[in-house]
Amino acid sequence: MTNDQHDDDESTIKLPLSEETLDARIVEREQGKVRIHKRVETDQVHEDIELHRDNVVVEQLARDEIVAERREPWREGDALMIPVYEEVVVTEKQLRLREVIRVSRARQSEQVSVEGEVRREVVDVERTDG
């Protein structure tokens, strides 16, 4: 007996083999709906704020000094000093510093109340089934 004849022998049982596989897929489907509403709300606000204001103080300071030459404006602290000259006739002509104009600031603060409308956007989300 040959091998080929042995395979067809009644003592040999042939069994078919099977295999199962799983095929996973994504399927989109509607789960529900939402409705979105956007609105603007207006609120009245009332707040106290601090305002600053600079007042300019101008002073004329008499000097009446005889000087040799003119000088450009200068600063003394926070003040701007502006010289004012005049020529006078004596036996000879001399330059006299007649006065200095001092320009300075005086800061003032005050509390004031302000009122106005402010707006903000608000979103409401509503679930709707169907």
Summary of the structure (lengths in Angstrom):
residues: 130
radius of gyration: 49.9
end to end distance: 76.0
largest distance: 160.6
contacts: 202
relative contact order: 0.33
helix: 4%
strand: 65%
